[in-house]
Amino acid sequence: MTAIKKYRFLADMTQKELALKMGVSQACINMWERGKRYPDIVSLKKLAFILGCTTDQLLEGIRI
């Protein structure tokens, strides 16, 4: 499970709800959660705010 999915579950939010708050498609959220794509830095900051976590927490498990 990716950190985005983990924190979305902790926030008790569906992909659709998160997508609406982020201003992106549900498919985009799905791609982020599966690690097929990654949010840009601005979206990452917005995700952290919406999900009530830090950007570092959202980057857990990302290998460079």
Secondary structure as a PSIPRED ss2 file (coil, helix, strand):
# PSIPRED VFORMAT (PSIPRED V4.0)

   1 M C   1.000  0.000  0.000
   2 T C   1.000  0.000  0.000
   3 A H   0.000  1.000  0.000
   4 I H   0.000  1.000  0.000
   5 K H   0.000  1.000  0.000
   6 K H   0.000  1.000  0.000
   7 Y H   0.000  1.000  0.000
   8 R H   0.000  1.000  0.000
   9 F H   0.000  1.000  0.000
  10 L H   0.000  1.000  0.000
  11 A C   1.000  0.000  0.000
  12 D C   1.000  0.000  0.000
  13 M C   1.000  0.000  0.000
  14 T C   1.000  0.000  0.000
  15 Q H   0.000  1.000  0.000
  16 K H   0.000  1.000  0.000
  17 E H   0.000  1.000  0.000
  18 L H   0.000  1.000  0.000
  19 A H   0.000  1.000  0.000
  20 L H   0.000  1.000  0.000
  21 K H   0.000  1.000  0.000
  22 M H   0.000  1.000  0.000
  23 G C   1.000  0.000  0.000
  24 V C   1.000  0.000  0.000
  25 S C   1.000  0.000  0.000
  26 Q H   0.000  1.000  0.000
  27 A H   0.000  1.000  0.000
  28 C H   0.000  1.000  0.000
  29 I H   0.000  1.000  0.000
  30 N H   0.000  1.000  0.000
  31 M H   0.000  1.000  0.000
  32 W H   0.000  1.000  0.000
  33 E H   0.000  1.000  0.000
  34 R H   0.000  1.000  0.000
  35 G C   1.000  0.000  0.000
  36 K C   1.000  0.000  0.000
  37 R C   1.000  0.000  0.000
  38 Y C   1.000  0.000  0.000
  39 P C   1.000  0.000  0.000
  40 D C   1.000  0.000  0.000
  41 I H   0.000  1.000  0.000
  42 V H   0.000  1.000  0.000
  43 S H   0.000  1.000  0.000
  44 L H   0.000  1.000  0.000
  45 K H   0.000  1.000  0.000
  46 K H   0.000  1.000  0.000
  47 L H   0.000  1.000  0.000
  48 A H   0.000  1.000  0.000
  49 F H   0.000  1.000  0.000
  50 I H   0.000  1.000  0.000
  51 L H   0.000  1.000  0.000
  52 G C   1.000  0.000  0.000
  53 C C   1.000  0.000  0.000
  54 T C   1.000  0.000  0.000
  55 T H   0.000  1.000  0.000
  56 D H   0.000  1.000  0.000
  57 Q H   0.000  1.000  0.000
  58 L H   0.000  1.000  0.000
  59 L C   1.000  0.000  0.000
  60 E C   1.000  0.000  0.000
  61 G C   1.000  0.000  0.000
  62 I C   1.000  0.000  0.000
  63 R C   1.000  0.000  0.000
  64 I C   1.000  0.000  0.000
